[in-house]
């Protein structure tokens, strides 16, 4: 399973306006950062497709 590294890498995520508004509203109501919701969703997605990532996780991202 993939785990979080100690340092985060910055990533730009563009959302449709409807999703952005919903995420803004949820964040205001729950006082949880939007970035935390996005991380949680990504963790869930990667867990769902973990069987596809098993072979890829052992390969280095530095090689061409």
C-alpha positions as CSV (number, residue, x, y, z in Angstrom):
1,X,0.0,0.0,0.0
2,X,1.2,3.5,-0.7
3,X,1.9,5.7,2.3
4,X,2.3,9.4,2.7
5,X,5.8,10.7,2.6
6,X,6.9,13.2,5.2
7,X,7.1,16.0,2.6
8,X,4.2,16.8,0.4
9,X,4.6,17.7,-3.3
10,X,2.6,20.7,-4.5
11,X,0.0,19.8,-7.1
12,X,-2.5,22.0,-8.9
13,X,-6.0,20.5,-9.0
14,X,-8.6,22.2,-11.3
15,X,-12.2,21.5,-10.4
16,X,-15.4,22.3,-12.2
17,X,-17.1,25.3,-10.5
18,X,-19.9,23.1,-9.1
19,X,-17.4,20.8,-7.3
20,X,-15.4,23.8,-6.1
21,X,-18.5,25.4,-4.6
22,X,-19.6,22.2,-3.0
23,X,-16.1,21.7,-1.6
24,X,-16.0,25.3,-0.3
25,X,-19.3,24.8,1.4
26,X,-18.3,21.5,3.0
27,X,-15.1,23.0,4.2
28,X,-16.8,26.0,5.8
29,X,-19.4,23.8,7.5
30,X,-17.0,21.2,8.8
31,X,-13.9,23.5,9.3
32,X,-11.8,20.8,7.6
33,X,-9.3,22.1,4.9
34,X,-10.3,21.4,1.3
35,X,-6.8,19.9,0.7
36,X,-7.5,17.3,3.4
37,X,-10.7,16.3,1.6
38,X,-8.8,16.0,-1.7
39,X,-6.1,13.9,0.0
40,X,-8.7,11.6,1.5
41,X,-10.4,11.1,-1.8
42,X,-7.1,10.3,-3.5
43,X,-6.2,7.8,-0.8
44,X,-9.6,6.1,-1.3
45,X,-9.1,6.1,-5.1
46,X,-5.6,4.6,-4.9
47,X,-6.8,2.0,-2.4
48,X,-9.5,1.0,-4.9
49,X,-7.0,0.5,-7.7
50,X,-4.1,-0.8,-5.5
51,X,-4.0,-4.1,-7.4
52,X,-3.1,-2.1,-10.6
53,X,-0.3,-0.3,-8.8
54,X,1.5,-3.2,-7.2
55,X,3.9,-3.7,-10.1
56,X,4.3,0.0,-10.7
57,X,5.2,0.8,-7.1
58,X,8.4,-1.1,-7.2
59,X,9.7,0.7,-10.3
60,X,11.6,4.0,-9.8
61,X,10.1,7.2,-11.1
62,X,13.6,8.4,-12.0
63,X,14.1,6.0,-14.8
64,X,12.9,7.1,-18.3
